[in-house]
C-alpha cells in the first residue's frame, strides 16, 4: 500500500467522524497534538489542482503512536504479492483500530455535536437580517 493510499484511508475515516458530528478541533488535538486542528484542516483541504494534502512520515508516526502502533517503512517488490497483501491488511487493521479507539476516546472526553444538514431556520433569519 502506497503512502497516498494510507493517507486516503485516514482522510476517509476522519471525514466520516466529522460528518457524524465529531469536532475537527478534538480529532486534531487527539491525533496531532495541541495545534492539530490546523494540520488536520490542511490535510482535509484539497488544493486547486485537485490533489490532496498528504501527511508525511512524522505526522503518520504521531497518529500511529496515539493508539500504540509503530510506523515502519517497508520496501516491497511489485511482484511480491504476499508482502503487498500483508502490508495492506496491516494498514487496514490499523485504520479500523484507529477509528474505534478514537471514537471511544472522544466519547469519554469530548462533546459530540449533531449538526443539522443543509440550511436551518437560523440561516434564514440571519440572511434576512444581513440583507437589510
C-alpha contacts under 8 A as a table, 3 or more apart, distances in Angstrom:
res1	aa1	res2	aa2	distance
1	X	5	X	6.17
1	X	6	X	6.93
1	X	84	X	6.69
1	X	87	X	6.43
1	X	88	X	5.41
1	X	91	X	7.80
2	X	5	X	5.21
2	X	6	X	6.52
3	X	6	X	5.06
3	X	7	X	6.13
4	X	7	X	5.07
4	X	8	X	6.15
4	X	54	X	6.85
5	X	8	X	5.02
5	X	9	X	6.26
6	X	9	X	5.14
6	X	10	X	6.31
6	X	91	X	7.05
7	X	10	X	5.13
7	X	11	X	5.98
7	X	54	X	5.91
7	X	55	X	6.60
8	X	11	X	4.89
8	X	12	X	6.01
9	X	12	X	5.19
9	X	13	X	6.20
9	X	92	X	7.99
9	X	95	X	7.00
10	X	13	X	5.12
10	X	14	X	6.12
10	X	95	X	6.63
11	X	14	X	5.23
11	X	15	X	6.00
11	X	43	X	7.62
11	X	44	X	6.57
12	X	15	X	5.11
12	X	16	X	6.15
13	X	16	X	5.23
13	X	17	X	6.38
13	X	95	X	7.59
13	X	99	X	6.64
14	X	17	X	5.07
14	X	18	X	6.21
14	X	27	X	7.86
14	X	99	X	7.93
15	X	18	X	5.05
15	X	19	X	6.02
15	X	44	X	7.84
16	X	19	X	5.01
16	X	20	X	6.15
17	X	20	X	5.10
17	X	21	X	6.59
17	X	22	X	5.69
18	X	21	X	5.21
18	X	22	X	4.76
18	X	23	X	6.02
18	X	24	X	6.51
19	X	22	X	7.24
20	X	114	X	7.26
21	X	112	X	5.77
21	X	113	X	4.88
21	X	114	X	5.04
21	X	115	X	6.22
22	X	26	X	7.46
22	X	27	X	7.39
22	X	106	X	8.00
22	X	111	X	7.48
22	X	112	X	5.20
22	X	113	X	6.27
23	X	26	X	5.44
23	X	27	X	6.39
23	X	111	X	7.91
23	X	112	X	7.14
23	X	113	X	7.44
24	X	27	X	5.03
24	X	28	X	5.75
24	X	37	X	6.13
24	X	40	X	7.35
24	X	41	X	7.82
25	X	28	X	5.33
25	X	29	X	6.06
25	X	36	X	7.43
25	X	37	X	5.11
26	X	29	X	5.08
26	X	30	X	6.17
26	X	37	X	7.74
26	X	106	X	7.53
26	X	110	X	6.85
27	X	30	X	5.27
27	X	31	X	6.09
27	X	36	X	7.93
27	X	37	X	7.48
27	X	102	X	7.82
27	X	106	X	7.89
28	X	31	X	5.24
28	X	32	X	5.48
28	X	33	X	6.79
28	X	34	X	7.84
28	X	35	X	7.49
28	X	36	X	4.18
28	X	37	X	4.40
28	X	38	X	7.75
28	X	39	X	7.39
28	X	40	X	5.65
29	X	32	X	5.54
29	X	33	X	4.55
29	X	34	X	5.13
29	X	35	X	6.64
29	X	36	X	4.86
29	X	37	X	6.36
30	X	33	X	5.91
30	X	36	X	7.66
30	X	66	X	7.54
30	X	102	X	7.98
31	X	36	X	6.97
31	X	62	X	7.00
31	X	63	X	5.16
31	X	66	X	6.43
32	X	35	X	7.11
32	X	36	X	4.49
32	X	37	X	7.84
32	X	39	X	7.64
32	X	40	X	7.99
32	X	59	X	6.90
32	X	62	X	6.39
32	X	63	X	6.52
33	X	36	X	5.02
34	X	37	X	7.86
35	X	38	X	6.11
35	X	39	X	7.17
36	X	39	X	5.19
36	X	40	X	5.98
37	X	40	X	4.86
37	X	41	X	5.94
38	X	41	X	5.13
38	X	42	X	6.31
39	X	42	X	5.17
39	X	43	X	6.12
40	X	43	X	4.91
40	X	44	X	6.14
41	X	44	X	5.24
41	X	45	X	6.07
42	X	45	X	5.18
42	X	53	X	6.62
43	X	46	X	7.90
43	X	52	X	7.22
43	X	53	X	4.96
43	X	54	X	5.97
43	X	55	X	6.86
44	X	52	X	7.40
44	X	53	X	7.02
45	X	52	X	6.84
45	X	53	X	6.83
46	X	49	X	7.78
46	X	50	X	5.66
46	X	51	X	5.91
46	X	52	X	4.83
46	X	53	X	6.50
47	X	50	X	5.35
47	X	51	X	5.88
47	X	52	X	6.54
47	X	53	X	7.47
48	X	51	X	7.59
55	X	58	X	7.80
55	X	59	X	5.88
55	X	60	X	6.33
56	X	59	X	5.94
56	X	60	X	6.31
57	X	60	X	5.12
57	X	61	X	6.01
58	X	61	X	5.07
58	X	62	X	6.29
59	X	62	X	4.96
59	X	63	X	6.17
60	X	63	X	5.07
60	X	64	X	6.12
60	X	71	X	7.35
61	X	64	X	5.13
61	X	65	X	6.12
61	X	70	X	7.01
61	X	71	X	5.51
62	X	65	X	5.20
62	X	66	X	6.47
63	X	66	X	5.31
63	X	67	X	7.51
64	X	67	X	5.92
64	X	68	X	6.45
64	X	69	X	4.88
64	X	70	X	6.06
64	X	71	X	6.45
64	X	98	X	7.97
65	X	68	X	4.76
65	X	69	X	5.19
65	X	70	X	6.32
66	X	69	X	7.48
67	X	97	X	7.88
67	X	98	X	6.53
67	X	101	X	7.09
69	X	94	X	7.93
76	X	80	X	6.61
76	X	83	X	6.55
76	X	84	X	6.74
77	X	80	X	5.35
78	X	81	X	7.13
78	X	84	X	7.67
80	X	83	X	5.36
80	X	84	X	6.22
81	X	84	X	4.99
81	X	85	X	5.92
82	X	85	X	5.12
82	X	86	X	6.07
83	X	86	X	5.08
83	X	87	X	6.18
84	X	87	X	5.20
84	X	88	X	6.12
85	X	88	X	5.07
85	X	89	X	6.10
86	X	89	X	5.21
86	X	90	X	6.17
87	X	90	X	5.12
87	X	91	X	6.17
88	X	91	X	5.17
88	X	92	X	6.15
89	X	92	X	5.16
89	X	93	X	6.07
90	X	93	X	5.13
90	X	94	X	6.15
91	X	94	X	4.99
91	X	95	X	6.30
92	X	95	X	5.16
92	X	96	X	6.27
93	X	96	X	5.13
93	X	97	X	6.16
94	X	97	X	5.14
94	X	98	X	5.94
95	X	98	X	4.95
95	X	99	X	6.11
96	X	99	X	5.28
96	X	100	X	6.26
97	X	100	X	5.16
97	X	101	X	5.96
98	X	101	X	5.32
98	X	102	X	5.83
99	X	102	X	5.15
99	X	103	X	6.16
100	X	103	X	5.32
100	X	104	X	6.22
101	X	104	X	4.98
101	X	105	X	6.05
102	X	105	X	5.14
102	X	106	X	6.02
103	X	106	X	5.07
103	X	107	X	5.85
104	X	107	X	5.12
104	X	108	X	6.42
105	X	108	X	5.31
105	X	109	X	6.22
105	X	110	X	7.87
106	X	109	X	5.13
106	X	110	X	4.85
106	X	111	X	7.42
106	X	112	X	7.91
107	X	110	X	6.02
107	X	111	X	7.36
107	X	112	X	7.38
116	X	119	X	7.52
116	X	120	X	7.10
119	X	123	X	6.00
119	X	124	X	7.55
120	X	123	X	5.24
120	X	124	X	6.73
121	X	124	X	5.15
121	X	125	X	6.28
122	X	125	X	5.06
122	X	126	X	6.06
123	X	126	X	5.18
123	X	127	X	6.11
124	X	127	X	5.10
124	X	128	X	6.25
125	X	128	X	5.12
125	X	129	X	6.20
126	X	129	X	5.06
126	X	130	X	5.94
127	X	130	X	5.26
127	X	131	X	6.00
128	X	131	X	5.38
128	X	132	X	6.84
129	X	132	X	5.74
